[in-house]
Amino acid sequence: MFGGYNQGASFQEQQIQAMMEQKQVKDFMKMYTKLVANCFDDCVISFEEKSLSEKELNCSRRCTQKFMKFNERISSRFAEENQALMEAQARK
């Protein structure tokens, strides 16, 4: 009797895990798309050559690094705020 309940809970947990993984992939793809669009718009200025110029390459690298550092900082702050919220709720 209880075995079925545990299996149901496990199945629900697997479904929730799968949904969370899908959301993470979707969020990553949004971030990646935004990064590409922003850096492309800011750095690529000429379509006369097949490859990027040195200036465009350097700009793209700086843009990517800046975007990743910004995203890392935002994620860190979010985690800090989330931790503080969890601690505040645990004290209640």
C-alpha positions in Angstrom: 0.0 0.0 0.0 2.7 2.5 1.0 5.0 1.3 -1.8 2.6 2.8 -4.4 2.7 6.1 -2.6 6.4 6.2 -2.5 6.6 5.4 -6.2 4.1 8.1 -6.9 6.1 10.6 -4.9 9.3 9.5 -6.7 7.6 9.9 -10.1 6.4 13.4 -9.1 9.9 14.3 -8.0 11.3 13.0 -11.3 8.7 15.1 -13.2 9.6 18.2 -11.2 13.3 17.5 -11.7 12.7 17.2 -15.5 10.7 20.4 -15.6 13.5 22.2 -13.7 16.1 20.9 -16.1 14.0 22.1 -19.0 13.7 25.5 -17.5 17.4 25.7 -16.9 18.1 24.8 -20.5 15.5 27.4 -21.7 17.0 30.1 -19.4 20.5 29.3 -20.7 19.4 29.5 -24.3 17.8 32.9 -23.6 21.0 34.1 -21.9 23.1 32.8 -24.8 20.8 34.4 -27.4 20.9 37.7 -25.6 24.7 37.5 -25.4 25.1 36.8 -29.1 22.6 39.5 -30.1 24.2 42.2 -27.9 27.8 41.4 -28.7 27.1 41.0 -32.4 25.2 44.4 -32.6 27.9 46.1 -30.6 31.0 44.6 -32.2 30.4 43.6 -35.8 30.6 46.6 -38.0 31.6 45.4 -41.4 30.3 42.6 -43.7 32.9 43.2 -46.4 35.2 40.4 -45.1 34.5 36.7 -44.6 36.0 36.7 -41.1 36.0 39.2 -38.2 38.6 41.9 -38.0 41.0 42.0 -35.1 39.0 45.0 -33.7 35.8 43.0 -34.0 37.3 39.9 -32.4 38.7 41.9 -29.4 35.4 43.7 -29.0 33.5 40.4 -29.1 35.8 38.8 -26.5 35.5 41.8 -24.1 31.8 41.9 -24.6 31.4 38.2 -23.8 33.6 38.4 -20.7 31.7 41.5 -19.5 28.4 39.8 -20.1 29.5 36.6 -18.3 30.9 38.5 -15.3 27.7 40.5 -15.1 25.5 37.3 -15.2 27.7 35.6 -12.6 27.3 38.6 -10.3 23.6 38.7 -10.7 23.4 34.9 -10.0 25.5 35.4 -6.9 23.3 38.2 -5.6 20.2 36.2 -6.3 21.6 33.2 -4.4 22.5 35.5 -1.5 19.0 37.0 -1.4 17.4 33.6 -1.7 19.6 32.3 1.2 18.6 35.3 3.4 14.9 34.7 2.6 15.2 31.0 3.5 16.9 31.8 6.8 14.3 34.4 7.6 11.5 31.9 6.9 13.3 29.3 9.0 13.3 31.6 12.0 9.6 32.1 11.9 
